[in-house]
């Protein structure tokens, strides 16, 4: 069952226009991003390199420096591979 769920989920990411990362605080780490979510971001970013359709990857919160993926996210934001979600108030 689990392999089918993952296949379906990643197939769905490949068809989307926007991937929104709702990275809430967890385990005393503001903007926590775990291995699974980092894999999803990486998958969408990889698809953007190999095809013409672009998936907009929006991050709700910058992960703190305590996060394992802080430097990667910071670099990818700088490269324009991710965007920080900004609310219009």
PDB file of N, CA, C and O in Angstrom:
ATOM      1  N   UNK A   1       0.809  -1.197   0.000  1.00  0.00           N
ATOM      2  CA  UNK A   1       0.000   0.000   0.000  1.00  0.00           C
ATOM      3  C   UNK A   1       0.855   1.265   0.000  1.00  0.00           C
ATOM      4  O   UNK A   1       0.598   2.171  -0.793  1.00  0.00           O
ATOM      5  N   UNK A   2       1.871   1.351   0.874  1.00  0.00           N
ATOM      6  CA  UNK A   2       2.671   2.577   0.971  1.00  0.00           C
ATOM      7  C   UNK A   2       3.357   2.960  -0.338  1.00  0.00           C
ATOM      8  O   UNK A   2       3.347   4.135  -0.706  1.00  0.00           O
ATOM      9  N   UNK A   3       3.956   2.000  -1.055  1.00  0.00           N
ATOM     10  CA  UNK A   3       4.581   2.398  -2.329  1.00  0.00           C
ATOM     11  C   UNK A   3       3.581   3.045  -3.285  1.00  0.00           C
ATOM     12  O   UNK A   3       3.926   3.986  -4.000  1.00  0.00           O
ATOM     13  N   UNK A   4       2.346   2.547  -3.300  1.00  0.00           N
ATOM     14  CA  UNK A   4       1.326   3.134  -4.168  1.00  0.00           C
ATOM     15  C   UNK A   4       0.978   4.553  -3.742  1.00  0.00           C
ATOM     16  O   UNK A   4       0.763   5.418  -4.590  1.00  0.00           O
ATOM     17  N   UNK A   5       0.922   4.799  -2.446  1.00  0.00           N
ATOM     18  CA  UNK A   5       0.632   6.139  -1.941  1.00  0.00           C
ATOM     19  C   UNK A   5       1.730   7.104  -2.369  1.00  0.00           C
ATOM     20  O   UNK A   5       1.444   8.212  -2.823  1.00  0.00           O
ATOM     21  N   UNK A   6       2.975   6.689  -2.227  1.00  0.00           N
ATOM     22  CA  UNK A   6       4.093   7.548  -2.617  1.00  0.00           C
ATOM     23  C   UNK A   6       4.106   7.805  -4.119  1.00  0.00           C
ATOM     24  O   UNK A   6       4.338   8.934  -4.551  1.00  0.00           O
ATOM     25  N   UNK A   7       3.859   6.768  -4.918  1.00  0.00           N
ATOM     26  CA  UNK A   7       3.799   6.955  -6.370  1.00  0.00           C
ATOM     27  C   UNK A   7       2.718   7.963  -6.727  1.00  0.00           C
ATOM     28  O   UNK A   7       2.940   8.861  -7.539  1.00  0.00           O
ATOM     29  N   UNK A   8       1.542   7.814  -6.115  1.00  0.00           N
ATOM     30  CA  UNK A   8       0.431   8.732  -6.389  1.00  0.00           C
ATOM     31  C   UNK A   8       0.801  10.161  -5.977  1.00  0.00           C
ATOM     32  O   UNK A   8       0.543  11.112  -6.714  1.00  0.00           O
ATOM     33  N   UNK A   9       1.405  10.299  -4.799  1.00  0.00           N
ATOM     34  CA  UNK A   9       1.748  11.622  -4.286  1.00  0.00           C
ATOM     35  C   UNK A   9       2.765  12.320  -5.194  1.00  0.00           C
ATOM     36  O   UNK A   9       2.585  13.488  -5.540  1.00  0.00           O
ATOM     37  N   UNK A  10       3.808  11.630  -5.573  1.00  0.00           N
ATOM     38  CA  UNK A  10       4.818  12.233  -6.441  1.00  0.00           C
ATOM     39  C   UNK A  10       4.275  12.482  -7.848  1.00  0.00           C
ATOM     40  O   UNK A  10       4.661  13.457  -8.493  1.00  0.00           O
ATOM     41  N   UNK A  11       3.399  11.629  -8.323  1.00  0.00           N
ATOM     42  CA  UNK A  11       2.748  11.868  -9.607  1.00  0.00           C
ATOM     43  C   UNK A  11       1.899  13.143  -9.525  1.00  0.00           C
ATOM     44  O   UNK A  11       1.847  13.922 -10.476  1.00  0.00           O
ATOM     45  N   UNK A  12       1.244  13.346  -8.396  1.00  0.00           N
ATOM     46  CA  UNK A  12       0.445  14.556  -8.189  1.00  0.00           C
ATOM     47  C   UNK A  12       1.328  15.796  -8.168  1.00  0.00           C
ATOM     48  O   UNK A  12       0.962  16.817  -8.748  1.00  0.00           O
ATOM     49  N   UNK A  13       2.476  15.730  -7.516  1.00  0.00           N
ATOM     50  CA  UNK A  13       3.408  16.863  -7.517  1.00  0.00           C
ATOM     51  C   UNK A  13       3.820  17.192  -8.948  1.00  0.00           C
ATOM     52  O   UNK A  13       3.920  18.363  -9.314  1.00  0.00           O
ATOM     53  N   UNK A  14       4.058  16.165  -9.755  1.00  0.00           N
ATOM     54  CA  UNK A  14       4.512  16.417 -11.124  1.00  0.00           C
ATOM     55  C   UNK A  14       3.443  17.104 -11.979  1.00  0.00           C
ATOM     56  O   UNK A  14       3.766  17.672 -13.022  1.00  0.00           O
ATOM     57  N   UNK A  15       2.189  17.061 -11.558  1.00  0.00           N
ATOM     58  CA  UNK A  15       1.098  17.677 -12.313  1.00  0.00           C
ATOM     59  C   UNK A  15       0.682  19.042 -11.774  1.00  0.00           C
ATOM     60  O   UNK A  15      -0.136  19.723 -12.392  1.00  0.00           O
ATOM     61  N   UNK A  16       1.225  19.443 -10.651  1.00  0.00           N
ATOM     62  CA  UNK A  16       0.776  20.679 -10.019  1.00  0.00           C
ATOM     63  C   UNK A  16       1.481  21.905 -10.586  1.00  0.00           C
ATOM     64  O   UNK A  16       2.512  21.794 -11.250  1.00  0.00           O
ATOM     65  N   UNK A  17       0.916  23.061 -10.316  1.00  0.00           N
ATOM     66  CA  UNK A  17       1.538  24.331 -10.687  1.00  0.00           C
ATOM     67  C   UNK A  17       2.247  24.969  -9.496  1.00  0.00           C
ATOM     68  O   UNK A  17       3.214  25.713  -9.662  1.00  0.00           O
ATOM     69  N   UNK A  18       1.757  24.669  -8.294  1.00  0.00           N
ATOM     70  CA  UNK A  18       2.304  25.266  -7.073  1.00  0.00           C
ATOM     71  C   UNK A  18       2.473  24.180  -6.017  1.00  0.00           C
ATOM     72  O   UNK A  18       1.571  23.377  -5.780  1.00  0.00           O
ATOM     73  N   UNK A  19       3.649  24.171  -5.386  1.00  0.00           N
ATOM     74  CA  UNK A  19       3.892  23.306  -4.237  1.00  0.00           C
ATOM     75  C   UNK A  19       4.090  24.237  -3.044  1.00  0.00           C
ATOM     76  O   UNK A  19       5.081  24.962  -2.969  1.00  0.00           O
ATOM     77  N   UNK A  20       3.130  24.208  -2.110  1.00  0.00           N
ATOM     78  CA  UNK A  20       3.200  25.071  -0.943  1.00  0.00           C
ATOM     79  C   UNK A  20       3.716  24.263   0.241  1.00  0.00           C
ATOM     80  O   UNK A  20       3.134  23.242   0.606  1.00  0.00           O
ATOM     81  N   UNK A  21       4.803  24.723   0.832  1.00  0.00           N
ATOM     82  CA  UNK A  21       5.413  24.055   1.976  1.00  0.00           C
ATOM     83  C   UNK A  21       4.974  24.780   3.243  1.00  0.00           C
ATOM     84  O   UNK A  21       5.412  25.898   3.515  1.00  0.00           O
ATOM     85  N   UNK A  22       4.104  24.130   4.013  1.00  0.00           N
ATOM     86  CA  UNK A  22       3.593  24.710   5.261  1.00  0.00           C
ATOM     87  C   UNK A  22       4.460  24.204   6.411  1.00  0.00           C
ATOM     88  O   UNK A  22       4.036  23.362   7.203  1.00  0.00           O
ATOM     89  N   UNK A  23       5.664  24.724   6.488  1.00  0.00           N
ATOM     90  CA  UNK A  23       6.633  24.223   7.471  1.00  0.00           C
ATOM     91  C   UNK A  23       6.488  24.953   8.807  1.00  0.00           C
ATOM     92  O   UNK A  23       7.122  25.978   9.059  1.00  0.00           O
ATOM     93  N   UNK A  24       5.642  24.391   9.637  1.00  0.00           N
ATOM     94  CA  UNK A  24       5.401  24.939  10.974  1.00  0.00           C
ATOM     95  C   UNK A  24       6.557  24.595  11.905  1.00  0.00           C
ATOM     96  O   UNK A  24       7.439  23.812  11.554  1.00  0.00           O
ATOM     97  N   UNK A  25       6.542  25.181  13.079  1.00  0.00           N
ATOM     98  CA  UNK A  25       7.558  24.886  14.092  1.00  0.00           C
ATOM     99  C   UNK A  25       7.323  23.467  14.634  1.00  0.00           C
ATOM    100  O   UNK A  25       6.185  23.048  14.849  1.00  0.00           O
ATOM    101  N   UNK A  26       8.420  22.749  14.847  1.00  0.00           N
ATOM    102  CA  UNK A  26       8.333  21.386  15.368  1.00  0.00           C
ATOM    103  C   UNK A  26       9.636  21.052  16.079  1.00  0.00           C
ATOM    104  O   UNK A  26      10.711  21.456  15.636  1.00  0.00           O
ATOM    105  N   UNK A  27       9.541  20.325  17.167  1.00  0.00           N
ATOM    106  CA  UNK A  27      10.724  19.882  17.919  1.00  0.00           C
ATOM    107  C   UNK A  27      11.630  21.058  18.300  1.00  0.00           C
ATOM    108  O   UNK A  27      12.855  20.942  18.258  1.00  0.00           O
ATOM    109  N   UNK A  28      11.028  22.177  18.668  1.00  0.00           N
ATOM    110  CA  UNK A  28      11.758  23.405  19.040  1.00  0.00           C
ATOM    111  C   UNK A  28      12.594  23.959  17.892  1.00  0.00           C
ATOM    112  O   UNK A  28      13.583  24.653  18.126  1.00  0.00           O
ATOM    113  N   UNK A  29      12.207  23.661  16.657  1.00  0.00           N
ATOM    114  CA  UNK A  29      12.893  24.189  15.480  1.00  0.00           C
ATOM    115  C   UNK A  29      11.891  25.018  14.679  1.00  0.00           C
ATOM    116  O   UNK A  29      10.978  24.466  14.066  1.00  0.00           O
ATOM    117  N   UNK A  30      12.060  26.343  14.684  1.00  0.00           N
ATOM    118  CA  UNK A  30      11.164  27.181  13.881  1.00  0.00           C
ATOM    119  C   UNK A  30      11.302  26.858  12.383  1.00  0.00           C
ATOM    120  O   UNK A  30      12.412  26.737  11.865  1.00  0.00           O
ATOM    121  N   UNK A  31      10.169  26.723  11.707  1.00  0.00           N
ATOM    122  CA  UNK A  31      10.183  26.453  10.273  1.00  0.00           C
ATOM    123  C   UNK A  31      10.740  25.088   9.916  1.00  0.00           C
ATOM    124  O   UNK A  31      11.417  24.930   8.901  1.00  0.00           O
ATOM    125  N   UNK A  32      10.456  24.113  10.746  1.00  0.00           N
ATOM    126  CA  UNK A  32      10.992  22.752  10.584  1.00  0.00           C
ATOM    127  C   UNK A  32      10.726  22.192   9.187  1.00  0.00           C
ATOM    128  O   UNK A  32       9.612  22.291   8.673  1.00  0.00           O
ATOM    129  N   UNK A  33      11.736  21.615   8.592  1.00  0.00           N
ATOM    130  CA  UNK A  33      11.612  20.852   7.346  1.00  0.00           C
ATOM    131  C   UNK A  33      12.281  19.509   7.583  1.00  0.00           C
ATOM    132  O   UNK A  33      13.467  19.439   7.905  1.00  0.00           O
ATOM    133  N   UNK A  34      11.504  18.443   7.420  1.00  0.00           N
ATOM    134  CA  UNK A  34      12.035  17.099   7.605  1.00  0.00           C
ATOM    135  C   UNK A  34      12.530  16.511   6.297  1.00  0.00           C
ATOM    136  O   UNK A  34      12.456  17.145   5.245  1.00  0.00           O
ATOM    137  N   UNK A  35      13.027  15.307   6.379  1.00  0.00           N
ATOM    138  CA  UNK A  35      13.592  14.626   5.229  1.00  0.00           C
ATOM    139  C   UNK A  35      12.552  14.442   4.128  1.00  0.00           C
ATOM    140  O   UNK A  35      12.850  14.645   2.951  1.00  0.00           O
ATOM    141  N   UNK A  36      11.327  14.055   4.509  1.00  0.00           N
ATOM    142  CA  UNK A  36      10.278  13.826   3.524  1.00  0.00           C
ATOM    143  C   UNK A  36       9.917  15.076   2.742  1.00  0.00           C
ATOM    144  O   UNK A  36       9.781  15.036   1.520  1.00  0.00           O
ATOM    145  N   UNK A  37       9.763  16.188   3.452  1.00  0.00           N
ATOM    146  CA  UNK A  37       9.417  17.445   2.790  1.00  0.00           C
ATOM    147  C   UNK A  37      10.583  17.938   1.937  1.00  0.00           C
ATOM    148  O   UNK A  37      10.372  18.470   0.848  1.00  0.00           O
ATOM    149  N   UNK A  38      11.806  17.765   2.423  1.00  0.00           N
ATOM    150  CA  UNK A  38      12.960  18.158   1.614  1.00  0.00           C
ATOM    151  C   UNK A  38      13.006  17.342   0.322  1.00  0.00           C
ATOM    152  O   UNK A  38      13.368  17.866  -0.731  1.00  0.00           O
ATOM    153  N   UNK A  39      12.642  16.063   0.402  1.00  0.00           N
ATOM    154  CA  UNK A  39      12.591  15.219  -0.796  1.00  0.00           C
ATOM    155  C   UNK A  39      11.539  15.730  -1.774  1.00  0.00           C
ATOM    156  O   UNK A  39      11.763  15.724  -2.984  1.00  0.00           O
ATOM    157  N   UNK A  40      10.398  16.170  -1.259  1.00  0.00           N
ATOM    158  CA  UNK A  40       9.334  16.716  -2.115  1.00  0.00           C
ATOM    159  C   UNK A  40       9.799  17.996  -2.810  1.00  0.00           C
ATOM    160  O   UNK A  40       9.557  18.185  -4.002  1.00  0.00           O
ATOM    161  N   UNK A  41      10.463  18.865  -2.063  1.00  0.00           N
ATOM    162  CA  UNK A  41      10.995  20.103  -2.640  1.00  0.00           C
ATOM    163  C   UNK A  41      12.027  19.763  -3.724  1.00  0.00           C
ATOM    164  O   UNK A  41      12.007  20.342  -4.810  1.00  0.00           O
ATOM    165  N   UNK A  42      12.911  18.840  -3.426  1.00  0.00           N
ATOM    166  CA  UNK A  42      13.953  18.429  -4.372  1.00  0.00           C
ATOM    167  C   UNK A  42      13.344  17.836  -5.632  1.00  0.00           C
ATOM    168  O   UNK A  42      13.811  18.108  -6.738  1.00  0.00           O
ATOM    169  N   UNK A  43      12.310  17.031  -5.472  1.00  0.00           N
ATOM    170  CA  UNK A  43      11.633  16.414  -6.608  1.00  0.00           C
ATOM    171  C   UNK A  43      11.037  17.487  -7.520  1.00  0.00           C
ATOM    172  O   UNK A  43      11.225  17.449  -8.736  1.00  0.00           O
ATOM    173  N   UNK A  44      10.319  18.443  -6.927  1.00  0.00           N
ATOM    174  CA  UNK A  44       9.709  19.517  -7.720  1.00  0.00           C
ATOM    175  C   UNK A  44      10.773  20.377  -8.394  1.00  0.00           C
ATOM    176  O   UNK A  44      10.622  20.748  -9.558  1.00  0.00           O
ATOM    177  N   UNK A  45      11.842  20.693  -7.676  1.00  0.00           N
ATOM    178  CA  UNK A  45      12.924  21.493  -8.266  1.00  0.00           C
ATOM    179  C   UNK A  45      13.574  20.735  -9.415  1.00  0.00           C
ATOM    180  O   UNK A  45      13.903  21.331 -10.441  1.00  0.00           O
ATOM    181  N   UNK A  46      13.762  19.439  -9.257  1.00  0.00           N
ATOM    182  CA  UNK A  46      14.334  18.623 -10.325  1.00  0.00           C
ATOM    183  C   UNK A  46      13.450  18.601 -11.556  1.00  0.00           C
ATOM    184  O   UNK A  46      13.946  18.667 -12.681  1.00  0.00           O
ATOM    185  N   UNK A  47      12.148  18.508 -11.352  1.00  0.00           N
ATOM    186  CA  UNK A  47      11.221  18.545 -12.485  1.00  0.00           C
ATOM    187  C   UNK A  47      11.321  19.871 -13.228  1.00  0.00           C
ATOM    188  O   UNK A  47      11.193  19.914 -14.451  1.00  0.00           O
ATOM    189  N   UNK A  48      11.548  20.949 -12.489  1.00  0.00           N
ATOM    190  CA  UNK A  48      11.668  22.261 -13.127  1.00  0.00           C
ATOM    191  C   UNK A  48      12.879  22.330 -14.064  1.00  0.00           C
ATOM    192  O   UNK A  48      12.874  23.103 -15.022  1.00  0.00           O
ATOM    193  N   UNK A  49      13.887  21.551 -13.803  1.00  0.00           N
ATOM    194  CA  UNK A  49      15.074  21.543 -14.653  1.00  0.00           C
ATOM    195  C   UNK A  49      14.891  20.722 -15.931  1.00  0.00           C
ATOM    196  O   UNK A  49      15.537  20.991 -16.944  1.00  0.00           O
ATOM    197  N   UNK A  50      14.014  19.726 -15.878  1.00  0.00           N
ATOM    198  CA  UNK A  50      13.930  18.817 -17.018  1.00  0.00           C
ATOM    199  C   UNK A  50      12.718  19.038 -17.921  1.00  0.00           C
ATOM    200  O   UNK A  50      12.562  18.336 -18.920  1.00  0.00           O
ATOM    201  N   UNK A  51      11.876  19.983 -17.592  1.00  0.00           N
ATOM    202  CA  UNK A  51      10.717  20.227 -18.447  1.00  0.00           C
ATOM    203  C   UNK A  51      10.398  21.707 -18.518  1.00  0.00           C
ATOM    204  O   UNK A  51      10.906  22.507 -17.732  1.00  0.00           O
ATOM    205  N   UNK A  52       9.567  22.051 -19.453  1.00  0.00           N
ATOM    206  CA  UNK A  52       9.264  23.464 -19.683  1.00  0.00           C
ATOM    207  C   UNK A  52       8.270  24.025 -18.674  1.00  0.00           C
ATOM    208  O   UNK A  52       8.349  25.204 -18.329  1.00  0.00           O
ATOM    209  N   UNK A  53       7.339  23.212 -18.195  1.00  0.00           N
ATOM    210  CA  UNK A  53       6.368  23.674 -17.214  1.00  0.00           C
ATOM    211  C   UNK A  53       7.065  23.868 -15.872  1.00  0.00           C
ATOM    212  O   UNK A  53       7.820  23.000 -15.434  1.00  0.00           O
ATOM    213  N   UNK A  54       6.818  24.989 -15.224  1.00  0.00           N
ATOM    214  CA  UNK A  54       7.485  25.281 -13.962  1.00  0.00           C
ATOM    215  C   UNK A  54       6.527  25.118 -12.787  1.00  0.00           C
ATOM    216  O   UNK A  54       5.405  25.621 -12.816  1.00  0.00           O
ATOM    217  N   UNK A  55       6.971  24.423 -11.775  1.00  0.00           N
ATOM    218  CA  UNK A  55       6.230  24.320 -10.521  1.00  0.00           C
ATOM    219  C   UNK A  55       6.754  25.427  -9.612  1.00  0.00           C
ATOM    220  O   UNK A  55       7.948  25.479  -9.318  1.00  0.00           O
ATOM    221  N   UNK A  56       5.874  26.298  -9.172  1.00  0.00           N
ATOM    222  CA  UNK A  56       6.265  27.347  -8.233  1.00  0.00           C
ATOM    223  C   UNK A  56       6.328  26.711  -6.843  1.00  0.00           C
ATOM    224  O   UNK A  56       5.339  26.147  -6.374  1.00  0.00           O
ATOM    225  N   UNK A  57       7.470  26.799  -6.193  1.00  0.00           N
ATOM    226  CA  UNK A  57       7.658  26.190  -4.872  1.00  0.00           C
ATOM    227  C   UNK A  57       7.681  27.315  -3.853  1.00  0.00           C
ATOM    228  O   UNK A  57       8.599  28.135  -3.828  1.00  0.00           O
ATOM    229  N   UNK A  58       6.649  27.339  -3.010  1.00  0.00           N
ATOM    230  CA  UNK A  58       6.496  28.404  -2.020  1.00  0.00           C
ATOM    231  C   UNK A  58       6.748  27.864  -0.621  1.00  0.00           C
ATOM    232  O   UNK A  58       6.213  26.824  -0.237  1.00  0.00           O
ATOM    233  N   UNK A  59       7.553  28.571   0.121  1.00  0.00           N
ATOM    234  CA  UNK A  59       7.923  28.194   1.486  1.00  0.00           C
ATOM    235  C   UNK A  59       7.220  29.147   2.451  1.00  0.00           C
ATOM    236  O   UNK A  59       7.367  30.363   2.333  1.00  0.00           O
ATOM    237  N   UNK A  60       6.463  28.611   3.396  1.00  0.00           N
ATOM    238  CA  UNK A  60       5.725  29.486   4.308  1.00  0.00           C
ATOM    239  C   UNK A  60       6.631  30.181   5.324  1.00  0.00           C
ATOM    240  O   UNK A  60       6.315  31.272   5.799  1.00  0.00           O
ATOM    241  N   UNK A  61       7.742  29.555   5.651  1.00  0.00           N
ATOM    242  CA  UNK A  61       8.600  30.087   6.708  1.00  0.00           C
ATOM    243  C   UNK A  61      10.044  29.660   6.476  1.00  0.00           C
ATOM    244  O   UNK A  61      10.306  28.506   6.137  1.00  0.00           O
ATOM    245  N   UNK A  62      10.958  30.564   6.653  1.00  0.00           N
ATOM    246  CA  UNK A  62      12.374  30.216   6.554  1.00  0.00           C
ATOM    247  C   UNK A  62      12.743  29.328   7.738  1.00  0.00           C
ATOM    248  O   UNK A  62      12.489  29.701   8.883  1.00  0.00           O
ATOM    249  N   UNK A  63      13.336  28.162   7.488  1.00  0.00           N
ATOM    250  CA  UNK A  63      13.743  27.323   8.617  1.00  0.00           C
ATOM    251  C   UNK A  63      14.886  27.971   9.392  1.00  0.00           C
ATOM    252  O   UNK A  63      15.751  28.631   8.816  1.00  0.00           O
ATOM    253  N   UNK A  64      14.873  27.774  10.687  1.00  0.00           N
ATOM    254  CA  UNK A  64      15.924  28.354  11.522  1.00  0.00           C
ATOM    255  C   UNK A  64      17.256  27.670  11.245  1.00  0.00           C
ATOM    256  O   UNK A  64      17.318  26.635  10.581  1.00  0.00           O
ATOM    257  N   UNK A  65      18.302  28.264  11.763  1.00  0.00           N
ATOM    258  CA  UNK A  65      19.639  27.691  11.569  1.00  0.00           C
ATOM    259  C   UNK A  65      19.782  26.346  12.289  1.00  0.00           C
ATOM    260  O   UNK A  65      20.749  25.623  12.047  1.00  0.00           O
ATOM    261  N   UNK A  66      18.835  25.998  13.168  1.00  0.00           N
ATOM    262  CA  UNK A  66      18.842  24.695  13.834  1.00  0.00           C
ATOM    263  C   UNK A  66      18.424  23.572  12.881  1.00  0.00           C
ATOM    264  O   UNK A  66      18.673  22.396  13.145  1.00  0.00           O
ATOM    265  N   UNK A  67      17.792  23.950  11.778  1.00  0.00           N
ATOM    266  CA  UNK A  67      17.300  22.965  10.822  1.00  0.00           C
ATOM    267  C   UNK A  67      18.452  22.375  10.018  1.00  0.00           C
ATOM    268  O   UNK A  67      19.366  23.091   9.610  1.00  0.00           O
ATOM    269  N   UNK A  68      18.403  21.089   9.799  1.00  0.00           N
ATOM    270  CA  UNK A  68      19.421  20.403   9.002  1.00  0.00           C
ATOM    271  C   UNK A  68      19.482  20.976   7.588  1.00  0.00           C
ATOM    272  O   UNK A  68      20.547  21.001   6.972  1.00  0.00           O
ATOM    273  N   UNK A  69      18.340  21.436   7.075  1.00  0.00           N
ATOM    274  CA  UNK A  69      18.266  21.899   5.694  1.00  0.00           C
ATOM    275  C   UNK A  69      18.322  23.417   5.552  1.00  0.00           C
ATOM    276  O   UNK A  69      18.048  23.943   4.473  1.00  0.00           O
ATOM    277  N   UNK A  70      18.667  24.116   6.604  1.00  0.00           N
ATOM    278  CA  UNK A  70      18.699  25.585   6.586  1.00  0.00           C
ATOM    279  C   UNK A  70      19.575  26.136   5.455  1.00  0.00           C
ATOM    280  O   UNK A  70      19.130  26.984   4.681  1.00  0.00           O
ATOM    281  N   UNK A  71      20.796  25.660   5.362  1.00  0.00           N
ATOM    282  CA  UNK A  71      21.725  26.176   4.345  1.00  0.00           C
ATOM    283  C   UNK A  71      21.259  25.850   2.925  1.00  0.00           C
ATOM    284  O   UNK A  71      21.394  26.672   2.019  1.00  0.00           O
ATOM    285  N   UNK A  72      20.711  24.647   2.737  1.00  0.00           N
ATOM    286  CA  UNK A  72      20.201  24.266   1.420  1.00  0.00           C
ATOM    287  C   UNK A  72      19.046  25.174   1.009  1.00  0.00           C
ATOM    288  O   UNK A  72      19.010  25.669  -0.117  1.00  0.00           O
ATOM    289  N   UNK A  73      18.111  25.390   1.920  1.00  0.00           N
ATOM    290  CA  UNK A  73      16.951  26.242   1.633  1.00  0.00           C
ATOM    291  C   UNK A  73      17.406  27.667   1.356  1.00  0.00           C
ATOM    292  O   UNK A  73      16.920  28.309   0.425  1.00  0.00           O
ATOM    293  N   UNK A  74      18.329  28.156   2.155  1.00  0.00           N
ATOM    294  CA  UNK A  74      18.859  29.512   1.952  1.00  0.00           C
ATOM    295  C   UNK A  74      19.490  29.650   0.563  1.00  0.00           C
ATOM    296  O   UNK A  74      19.256  30.637  -0.134  1.00  0.00           O
ATOM    297  N   UNK A  75      20.278  28.672   0.172  1.00  0.00           N
ATOM    298  CA  UNK A  75      20.927  28.680  -1.138  1.00  0.00           C
ATOM    299  C   UNK A  75      19.893  28.612  -2.256  1.00  0.00           C
ATOM    300  O   UNK A  75      19.994  29.339  -3.244  1.00  0.00           O
ATOM    301  N   UNK A  76      18.908  27.747  -2.102  1.00  0.00           N
ATOM    302  CA  UNK A  76      17.884  27.581  -3.138  1.00  0.00           C
ATOM    303  C   UNK A  76      17.006  28.823  -3.262  1.00  0.00           C
ATOM    304  O   UNK A  76      16.559  29.164  -4.357  1.00  0.00           O
ATOM    305  N   UNK A  77      16.761  29.495  -2.147  1.00  0.00           N
ATOM    306  CA  UNK A  77      16.031  30.771  -2.216  1.00  0.00           C
ATOM    307  C   UNK A  77      16.847  31.787  -3.011  1.00  0.00           C
ATOM    308  O   UNK A  77      16.305  32.499  -3.857  1.00  0.00           O
ATOM    309  N   UNK A  78      18.141  31.853  -2.739  1.00  0.00           N
ATOM    310  CA  UNK A  78      19.025  32.771  -3.445  1.00  0.00           C
ATOM    311  C   UNK A  78      19.103  32.493  -4.939  1.00  0.00           C
ATOM    312  O   UNK A  78      19.262  33.415  -5.739  1.00  0.00           O
ATOM    313  N   UNK A  79      18.991  31.228  -5.316  1.00  0.00           N
ATOM    314  CA  UNK A  79      19.032  30.837  -6.718  1.00  0.00           C
ATOM    315  C   UNK A  79      17.673  31.003  -7.417  1.00  0.00           C
ATOM    316  O   UNK A  79      17.570  30.877  -8.637  1.00  0.00           O
ATOM    317  N   UNK A  80      16.637  31.285  -6.619  1.00  0.00           N
ATOM    318  CA  UNK A  80      15.299  31.440  -7.183  1.00  0.00           C
ATOM    319  C   UNK A  80      14.566  30.129  -7.400  1.00  0.00           C
ATOM    320  O   UNK A  80      13.524  30.108  -8.055  1.00  0.00           O
ATOM    321  N   UNK A  81      15.088  29.039  -6.866  1.00  0.00           N
ATOM    322  CA  UNK A  81      14.422  27.743  -7.009  1.00  0.00           C
ATOM    323  C   UNK A  81      13.210  27.643  -6.094  1.00  0.00           C
ATOM    324  O   UNK A  81      12.263  26.914  -6.388  1.00  0.00           O
ATOM    325  N   UNK A  82      13.241  28.374  -4.986  1.00  0.00           N
ATOM    326  CA  UNK A  82      12.132  28.460  -4.025  1.00  0.00           C
ATOM    327  C   UNK A  82      11.789  29.927  -3.855  1.00  0.00           C
ATOM    328  O   UNK A  82      12.589  30.809  -4.169  1.00  0.00           O
ATOM    329  N   UNK A  83      10.597  30.172  -3.358  1.00  0.00           N
ATOM    330  CA  UNK A  83      10.198  31.530  -3.018  1.00  0.00           C
ATOM    331  C   UNK A  83       9.606  31.522  -1.617  1.00  0.00           C
ATOM    332  O   UNK A  83       8.950  30.562  -1.213  1.00  0.00           O
ATOM    333  N   UNK A  84       9.837  32.564  -0.906  1.00  0.00           N
ATOM    334  CA  UNK A  84       9.212  32.739   0.413  1.00  0.00           C
ATOM    335  C   UNK A  84       7.805  33.257   0.177  1.00  0.00           C
ATOM    336  O   UNK A  84       7.621  34.250  -0.526  1.00  0.00           O
ATOM    337  N   UNK A  85       6.819  32.603   0.750  1.00  0.00           N
ATOM    338  CA  UNK A  85       5.430  33.024   0.597  1.00  0.00           C
ATOM    339  C   UNK A  85       5.221  34.319   1.377  1.00  0.00           C
ATOM    340  O   UNK A  85       5.516  34.393   2.569  1.00  0.00           O
ATOM    341  N   UNK A  86       4.722  35.311   0.705  1.00  0.00           N
ATOM    342  CA  UNK A  86       4.453  36.610   1.323  1.00  0.00           C
ATOM    343  C   UNK A  86       2.959  36.887   1.239  1.00  0.00           C
ATOM    344  O   UNK A  86       2.358  36.790   0.169  1.00  0.00           O
ATOM    345  N   UNK A  87       2.372  37.232   2.370  1.00  0.00           N
ATOM    346  CA  UNK A  87       0.954  37.584   2.368  1.00  0.00           C
ATOM    347  C   UNK A  87       0.797  39.033   1.966  1.00  0.00           C
ATOM    348  O   UNK A  87       1.659  39.864   2.250  1.00  0.00           O
ATOM    349  N   UNK A  88      -0.291  39.329   1.313  1.00  0.00           N
ATOM    350  CA  UNK A  88      -0.586  40.706   0.915  1.00  0.00           C
ATOM    351  C   UNK A  88      -1.559  41.275   1.924  1.00  0.00           C
ATOM    352  O   UNK A  88      -2.738  40.922   1.930  1.00  0.00           O
ATOM    353  N   UNK A  89      -1.070  42.147   2.767  1.00  0.00           N
ATOM    354  CA  UNK A  89      -1.924  42.745   3.805  1.00  0.00           C
ATOM    355  C   UNK A  89      -2.151  44.194   3.522  1.00  0.00           C
ATOM    356  O   UNK A  89      -2.845  44.870   4.283  1.00  0.00           O
TER     357      UNK A  89
END
